[in-house]
Amino acid sequence: MRHASAYSGRGKLGLIVPPTNTVNEAERQRLVPEGVTVHTHRMALHTDTASPAGRAALETDLDAAVAMLAAARVDTVAYACTAGSMVTPAASLPDALTARAGVATVTTAAAIIAALTALGVTRLSVATPYADALNAHETHFLEDHGFTVVNLVGLGIGAGGAHDYVRIAETPLEAVAAHARAAFVPGSEALLITCTDFPALPLVEPLEAELGIPVVTSNTATLWAALRRAGIADPVPGAGRLLTEH
């Protein structure tokens, strides 16, 4: 049941971001349709999602964060951290959170899988800001879900530890654009730009026009999933084919 308020007559979107993340909120605020509001909560970064202990710690923190947002009667909650939500199968984390919290929950990693599936693409070029270990994890995650990673290139940020991740948001747009072009391999069916703190929104439509394929980012995929889960199907201009055609 939707609980409208003065500024959120169409919907309220809850958003969970890592502590250093500043890009996700800025890009989402540019895109949300009129009558939709965004409500944010910060949560510790979890880099170990593969071990049982790491997954349990992640879910404990997520349960608390989702509960805080659920108190605001949001229509959906998005855990907007690419690396922190890359579990296999991708839907297992948001499904478990939804069942426990009673509020529709999406995650960035599951949203990426759903978005690429909706676009009907399987062969991917991927640009990330990450270092080798996380890039390898992302490659395996995508391949485990049936995608072919034609090429994946990272910027190496985070090699010195998680404290380094704050530099991702400071990457100039022109550097992100050059990095995305360097990652693209002809024959790819889509270009995926990952990390919710990697500024890429103004590049999506120009790159789509230049390359002739869909361009999906962690943030466009997460917003698409959250809006659709909230029953909001409006085309959203300025974010590429995913949010205008699906």
VENSULHU-V390749 format. One record per pair of residues at least 12 apart in sequence whose C-alpha atoms are under 6 Angstrom apart, sorted by the first residue. I is the first residue (numbers start at 0). J is the second residue. Records with the same first field share a line. If there is no record, write none. Layout:
I = J, J
This chain:
6 = 34
7 = 34, 35, 36
8 = 34
9 = 34, 35
10 = 35
11 = 35, 36, 73, 74
12 = 37, 73, 74, 75
13 = 37, 38, 39, 68, 73, 75, 76
14 = 38, 39, 76, 77
15 = 39, 40, 41, 78, 79
16 = 41, 79
17 = 41, 42, 43, 44
18 = 41
19 = 165
20 = 196
22 = 196
23 = 195, 196
45 = 83
46 = 83
74 = 229
75 = 103, 104
76 = 104
77 = 104, 105, 106
78 = 106
79 = 106, 107
80 = 107
81 = 107, 108, 194
84 = 108
85 = 108
89 = 109
90 = 109
93 = 105, 106
107 = 221
110 = 220, 221, 224
111 = 220
114 = 220
120 = 188
121 = 146, 147
122 = 147, 187, 188
123 = 148, 149, 187, 188, 189, 190
124 = 149, 150, 151, 183, 187, 190
125 = 151, 190, 191, 192
126 = 151, 152, 179, 182, 192
127 = 153, 192, 193
128 = 153, 154, 156
129 = 153, 154, 155, 156
130 = 155, 156, 157, 158
152 = 182
167 = 197
168 = 196, 197
189 = 212, 213, 214
190 = 214
191 = 214, 215, 216
192 = 216
193 = 216, 217
194 = 217
195 = 217, 218
203 = 239
204 = 239
